[in-house]
Amino acid sequence: MTEPAADLSWRELEGRVPLDALPDLHRRFLHWRGVADVDSMPLRRVQQRVEAELNRLVQAGQATRSGDDWRLHAGALDGFDLP
């Protein structure tokens, strides 16, 4: 019997990416989530939308909120090219 995959911390995921590449990660995530007009959004708006999409994953039962982090359950990011 195999162990279920551990939850993935969104903050740990962001930590894998150099600081100057974070906006690209966030925009790719929003594109993957189907958010419109991502490329024309100001950076602050992108950050807000990322948090909104992470909260939608929580509502869908695919993640849990833990303080200022989101724990993404196994499969929540299937199809997203992780860094």
Contact map, one row per residue, 1 for C-alpha under 8 A:
11100000000000000000000000000000000000000000000000000000000000000000000000000000000
11110000000000000000000000000000000000000000000000000000000000000000000000000000000
11111000000000000000000000000000000000000000000000000000000000000000000000000000000
01111100000000000000000000000000000000000000000000000000000000000000000001000000000
00111110000000000000000000000000000000000000000000000000000000000000000001000000000
00011111000000000000000000000000000000000000000000000000000000000000000011000000000
00001111100000000000000000000000000000000000000000000000000000000000001111000000000
00000111110110000000000000000000000000000000000000000000000000000000001111000000000
00000011111110000000000000000000000000000000000000000000000000000000111100000000000
00000001111111000000000000000000000000000000000000000000000000000000111100000000000
00000000111111100000000000000000000000000000000000000000000000000000110000000000000
00000001111111110000000000000000000000000000000000000000000000000000000000000000000
00000001111111111000000000000000000000000000000000000000000000000000000000000000011
00000000011111111000010010000000000000000000000000000000000000000000000000000000000
00000000001111111100000000000000000000000000000000000000000000000000000000000000000
00000000000111111100000000000000000000000000000000000000000000000000000000000000001
00000000000011111110110010000000000000000000000000000000000000000000000000000000001
00000000000000111111110000000000000000000000000000000000000000000000000000000000000
00000000000000001111110000000000000000000000000000000000000000000000000000000000000
00000000000000000111111000000000000000000000000000000000000000000000000000000000000
00000000000000001111111110000000000000000000000000000000000000000000000000000000000
00000000000001001111111111000000000000000000000000000000000000000000000000000000000
00000000000000000001111111100000000000000010010000000000000000000000000000000000000
00000000000000000000111111110000000000000000000000000000000000000000000000000000000
00000000000001001000111111111000000000000000000000000000000000000000000000000000000
00000000000000000000011111111100000000000000011001000000000000000000000000000000000
00000000000000000000001111111110000001100000010000000000000000000000000000000000000
00000000000000000000000111111111000000000000000000000000000000000000000000000000000
00000000000000000000000011111111100000000000000001000000000000000000000000000001000
00000000000000000000000001111111111001000000010011001000000000000000000000000000000
00000000000000000000000000111111111101000000000000000000000000000000000000000000000
00000000000000000000000000011111111000000000000000000000000000000000000000000001000
00000000000000000000000000001111111000000000000000001000000000000000000000000000000
00000000000000000000000000000111111100000000000000000000000000000000000000000000000
00000000000000000000000000000111111111000000000000000000000000000000000000000000000
00000000000000000000000000000010011111000000000000000000000000000000000000000000000
00000000000000000000000000000000001111111000000000000000000000000000000000000000000
00000000000000000000000000100110001111111000010000000000000000000000000000000000000
00000000000000000000000000100000000011111000000000000000000000000000000000000000000
00000000000000000000000000000000000011111100000000000000000000000000000000000000000
00000000000000000000000000000000000011111110110000000000000000000000000000000000000
00000000000000000000000000000000000000011111110000000000000000000000000000000000000
00000000000000000000001000000000000000001111111000000000000000000000000000000000000
00000000000000000000000000000000000000000111111100000000000000000000000000000000000
00000000000000000000000000000000000000001111111110000000000000000000000000000000000
00000000000000000000001001100100000001001111111111000000000000000000000000000000000
00000000000000000000000001000000000000000011111111100000000000000000000000000000000
00000000000000000000000000000000000000000001111111110000000000000000000000000000000
00000000000000000000000000000100000000000000111111111000000000000000000000000000000
00000000000000000000000001001100000000000000011111111100000000000000000000000000000
00000000000000000000000000000000000000000000001111111110000000000000000000000000000
00000000000000000000000000000000000000000000000111111111000000000000000000000000000
00000000000000000000000000000100100000000000000011111111100000000000000000000000000
00000000000000000000000000000000000000000000000001111111110000100000010000000000000
00000000000000000000000000000000000000000000000000111111111000001000000000000000000
00000000000000000000000000000000000000000000000000011111111100000000000000000000000
00000000000000000000000000000000000000000000000000001111111111110000000100010000000
00000000000000000000000000000000000000000000000000000111111111111000000000000000000
00000000000000000000000000000000000000000000000000000011111111100000000000000000000
00000000000000000000000000000000000000000000000000000001111111100000000000000000000
00000000000000000000000000000000000000000000000000000000111111110000000000000000000
00000000000000000000000000000000000000000000000000000000111111110000000111110000000
00000000000000000000000000000000000000000000000000000100111111111000011110010000000
00000000000000000000000000000000000000000000000000000000110011111100011110000000000
00000000000000000000000000000000000000000000000000000010010000111111111000000000000
00000000000000000000000000000000000000000000000000000000000000011111111000000000000
00000000000000000000000000000000000000000000000000000000000000001111110000000000000
00000000000000000000000000000000000000000000000000000000000000001111110000000000000
00000000111000000000000000000000000000000000000000000000000000001111111000000000000
00000000111000000000000000000000000000000000000000000100000000111111111100000000000
00000011110000000000000000000000000000000000000000000000000000111100111110000000000
00000011110000000000000000000000000000000000000000000000100001110000011111011000000
00000111000000000000000000000000000000000000000000000000000001110000001111110000000
00011111000000000000000000000000000000000000000000000000000001000000000111111000000
00000000000000000000000000000000000000000000000000000000000001000000000011111100000
00000000000000000000000000000000000000000000000000000000100001100000000111111100000
00000000000000000000000000000000000000000000000000000000000000000000000101111111000
00000000000000000000000000000000000000000000000000000000000000000000000000111111000
00000000000000000000000000000000000000000000000000000000000000000000000000001111100
00000000000000000000000000001001000000000000000000000000000000000000000000001111110
00000000000000000000000000000000000000000000000000000000000000000000000000000011111
00000000000010000000000000000000000000000000000000000000000000000000000000000001111
00000000000010011000000000000000000000000000000000000000000000000000000000000000111
